[in-house]
Amino acid sequence: MLFTSKLACSIAIAVSVCSFNAQSITVEEERIQKAIKVMPSVTLALSDRVNLFKDQVKKARNLTVLSQLSIRHGKGVWNDAKQYFKNTSSYDDRPLYWARLQMSKALKDTKAFKESLPDQQNKLLWHFELYSRGQTDIKFDKNTSKKILITGFDPFLLDRNIKQSNPSGISALVLDDLVISTEGKSAEIETLILPVRFADFDQGIVEELLTPYFRANAVDMIITVSMGRNSFELERFPGLRRSSLVPDNLNVLTGATKDNPLIPMLNGKKLSGPEYLEFTLPSEQMKNAGGLYPVQDNRIVTTKNTTLEVQALTELINEISVQGSGGGYLSNEVSYRSLLLRDLYSPVLPVGHIHTPSIKEHDDNKLELIVTQLKGMLTQALKTL
């Protein structure tokens, strides 16, 4: 896993490869002690798993044992987070986020890790990330007629508010393995949670996680979800370039601005694709879902020349993207990257991005309403599959 060093890359341009040290403590891990002090009940909610992992990796004598423990407990902490919701009915994604960071920090503190080669360290951290984000939990074993894959995001903007939660993250935990039904159709939902880190996107985490399902035509719909503004927004036209001034969870800035939008990377090369793509979600049906919040088909984009509400993709020919309808941050980017995969492997698959209403830190009642309405939107979409 390419973890960006705070010293080397605190204001780095994420489209270039900067020096890093896999053994160094990341900005995210540096926040752990503050988080424990401010909200111990949240950060220590999965402490049984964290403490067991710490104890076992400390005793590990070599990289092979560390790898086995990372696989076992990476899968375990994902399942623990889902079970935490079932046991408590608390709509809270934060226990998983903070447990994962405590575990990755403990992994790097071990003698066996420090004695491993840098490439081995990066591979171990990368795999731990994937396991703890639900990669190996996707099974689609409920014998339903349809399959829906959902992605969410970690909490972010934590220096602004260490208590921040993310509706898309808890949506992923609550909806994972769920079966929805309507009009004689049924669908199983499987989910993943993505990091809010530019380096992971540049390294290809979206492509690694989603390509197998596109290539094998293994699902009937893929929806990426993130926290947005005041309503549910179906982001119709994602753009190629980054332009946001918001740092990621490592406090990395891309160097991109609205005046200087930048193309992200994929495995050492600039991501290649058109300036804008159009989603293929059944927006009219999804807008019919009941709930507290409006559901909008957002068609507003910003180009180098203007900001406009777009009716057809042909209106954006020869334009340079600055912001897609979902903005110029990683929420726009996950939408763009997933649609690029769709066009490459599965051109008729319904794919697109949903911005949920935003929350301040954590609000259990509001999060329950958001997750329930999102489930309703998925049920409406199922009617079209």
N, C-alpha and C positions, 0 to 999 in steps of 0.2 A: 504494500500500500504506500503510495507516495504521500507521506505526511509532510506538509510544508513547515520548515523550521521558522519559528517566530522571528528569530534574528535575521535570517537570510531573506525572508519573504514577507515581512509584515506589510510592506507596501509594494509587493512584487506585481509584475504583470503576469497574470496566470497563463497567458498564451505561450509563454516561454518556460523552459524547464529550469527551475532554480535549484541551488544546492540545498540538501536537507540531510538530516541524520535521523534514521529510524529510531535510534535509542533516545533521542531528545524528547522531553515532555512537550506536548502540543499546547497551544493556547486553550483548546477545549479542556484538556486535562488539568490545566492550571486553575480552571474555574471550580474544580471539584470541591475543594475545601470551603470556599465561599458558599457553594450550594448546600453543602452539608450543614453549615452553620445557620443558613437562612431557612432551610426547609428540610430538616432531618427526616421527617416522616416520608417525604417523597424520595429523597436520594438514597435512603436506606431501606426502601420498601422491598427490594429484592436482595437483601443482604445475605440471606442464606446461600444463594447461588454465588454471590460475589465472594463471600468469605471462604466457601469451599474451593472455588477456583484459585483464590490467592494461596491457600494452603497447599493445594496440589501442584501448582506450577512452581512454587518455591522449592519443592522437592524434586522436580523434574531434572534428570541428569543429562538429557540431550534434546536435540531439536525434534526428533521423532516423537518423543513423549509430549513435548509442548504442542506439537501439531495435533496429536490425538486429543489432548485436553481442550485445545481451542475449538476443535470440531464439536466435541461433546457439549461443552459449556456454551459455545456460541449458539448451537441449536437450543440448548436448555434455557438460556436467558430469554430468547424469543418466546418460547412456550410459557415460561414463567410469567412474562408480561401479559400474555393473553389470559392466563389463569388468574392473575391478579385482578383483572377486570371482572371475571366470572365470580371470584370470591367476594369482592368488595362492591361491585357495581359502580366503581369510580371511573369516570371517563377521563383518564389521565395517562398520557403517553410518556410523561417525564420519567417515571421509574426505569423504563427500559433505556432511555437515553443516558441517564446518569450511571446506571449499572454498567452499561457497555464501556463507558469511559473509565470507570474504576477498574474494570477487567483489562482493558488494553494497557493501562498504566502499569498494572501489576505484572502483566506479561513482559513488558519492556524492562522491568526491574529485576528479572530473574537472571541468574548466572548463565543458564543455558542459552537464553536469548542473546545476551551480550557477547557470548563466545561464538555466535553464528555469523556467517558472512552477511553483508548488507542485503544482497539479493534474497537470501533466505529469510531475513528479518522482514523485508517488505512483503514477501509472498505470504508469510505467516500472518502478518497483520491484515493483509488484504482478504485472506480467506476467513479470518475471524470476523471481519466486518460483514462479509457476505452471509455467513451462517447466522450471525446475530440480527440480521435484517430480514430474515425469512426466506432466503434463497432456496434452501433445501426442504422447506416446509410446504412448498407448492406441490400438491399431489392430485387434485381434482379426482377424488375417489368416492364421491357421493352419488354416482350414477345418475346425474342430472342430464337433461337434454342439451344444456348450454353451459359454457364456461366463461367467466369474466375475471380478468386480471386487473387489479388496482394497485397503484403505487401512491405512497404518502411521503412526507418529509419529516425530518427531525425538527425540534424547536430551534429557533434562530433569534437573532438580535438579543442575545443573552447578556451582553454588556449594558444594554439599555434596561433590561429587566431579567434578572437571573431566574425568576419564577415563570418565565414565558412557557406556554404550552403551544401545541400546533394541532388544530382540528384535523388536519389530514393524517397526522400520525395516529391519533386515537381512532380515527375512522378505520385505518388499516388494521389495528389490533382488534377492534370490535367486529368488523365485517369479515375477517379471515375465517375461512371454513364455513361461512354462512350459506344457507340455501334459501333463495327467494323464488316465489312462484306467482304466476298470474296467467289467466286465460289458457290454462292447460299446459303452460310452459314452466320449466324450472331451470334455475341456473345456480351453480356453485360459484362462490366468490373466493378467490385467493389473493393474497396481498404481499407487498414488500414495502419497506421504508427506506428512503434514500437519504444520504448525507447532504448537508448544506455546505458543500466545499467545492470550489471551482476545480481543484486539482483532481478530485475523483471523477468529475465529469470529463475533464481533459484526458484522463487515463482510460475512459471508456466504460465507466460503471453502468451507465444506462444501456449501452449496447450489449455488455456482457450479461446483464440480467434479463433483458427483453428479447434479444435476437433468437434464442431457441424457440420461443413461442410464436414469433413471426415466421421463422423459417419452416417450422413443422406444421404450420397452420393449426396449432394446438389449442387455440382459444377462439371465442366468438366475439369478444370485445376487449379492448385494453383502454383503461382510463387512468390518466395521471391526475393527481389531486394535490393542491397546496392551499395555504392560507392566503386570502386576498383582501377584499375591501369590505363593503357593507352588505353585500348580497351574494347569492350564488351566481357566478358568471361562467358561461360556457365560452371558452376562449377560441374563437373561430380561426383566427389567422396568426399563428406564431411566426416570429421572425428569426432569421439566421443569427443575428449579431447580438452581442452583449452591449448594454449601454448604462446599466444601473451603477449608481455611486454607493450602493449598499455593500458593505463587506460581507464575506462569508463567515462561517463559524470559526475559522482560523484567523479572522481579522485581515484576510487577504483582500486586496482590491485588484481589479483586473487592469486598471489603467483606462478602461473604456468610459466614455461619456456620451451624451447625446450628440455632441459635436464630433466625436471621434468613436463611433461604434466599432467594436472589434469582433472578428470571427473567432469563435472558440476552437479548441484543438481536439483532435482525436488520435491518440497514440502517436504523437509527435508531428502530425500534419494538421493543417487547417481543415476544419470540418467542411466538406464539400456538399453544396446543395443550393437550391434557388433561394432568393432573398426572403420569400414568404411561402408558406404552405397553408392548406386549408384542412381543418379537421373534418371528420366524417361521422360525428355522433348524431343521433336522432334528436336534434335540439327541440323541435316542436313537441315531441312526446315528453321529453324530460321537463320541459317548462310546465307541463300539466301536473307535476307532482305537488301535492299539498304541503303546507308547512308555513312556518312563521316568516320566512325570508323570500323575497322575489327571486325568480330564476331568469337571468337575462342572457340572451345570445349576443355576446360582445363582439362587435365588428370594427372597433376603433383601433387604428394603428397609427404609428408615426414613422414617416420616411424622412430622408434627408431634406426633402422639399416641403413637406406639409404634414399635418395631422388630419385624418379623414375617416369617415365611416364607410367601410367598403361593402359593396353588395356582391361583387364577384372578384375572384382572384385575378382575372384579366386586367382589372383596374390598376394592379400593382406591377405590371410589366415595366421593366427598365427603372424601377424605383430601388433605392438602397435602403435596407431596413435599419431602423433605429430602435423602435419598440414594436413588438407584436401586440396583438390584442391583450395578451397576458403580461405585457411589460418588457423589460430588458434584463431580467434577473434569471435565476435558475428555474423558476416555475415556467417561464416562457421557453427556456432551453430544453427542459425535459419533454415538453410538448413537441417542440420542433424535432428533437432527436427521435422520439418515438414515431412521429409521422414520417420521417425520412426512412426509418426501418420498414414501416408499413408499405410505402411506395416501392421499396426494393423487393420485399418478400411476399406481401399479401395485400395487393391493391384494393380489394373489396372489403377489407376488415374495418369495422367501426372503431375509430381511434380518436382520442381527443383529451383535452384538459379541462378540469373544473377548478375554479377558485372558490373556496368556501368563504363565508363571512369571517371576518377577523375577530380575535378575542384579545383582551388584555390579560396577561399572565395566564391564570387558569380559572375557568368558570364552569363548574360541573354541570349546572342546569343548562347553560347555553350550549355546551359541547354536546350534551345529550340531544338537544333539539337539532343541532347541525347534523349529527350522525344519523338521526332518524330521518331527517329530510333527504339526506344523501341516499340512504337506502331506498326511499320512495322514488327518487330520480332513477336509480338503477332498475327498479321494478318497472317503471314506465318504459325505460329503454329496452328491457327484455321483451316487451310486446312486439318490437320490430325485428327481433332476431329470428 
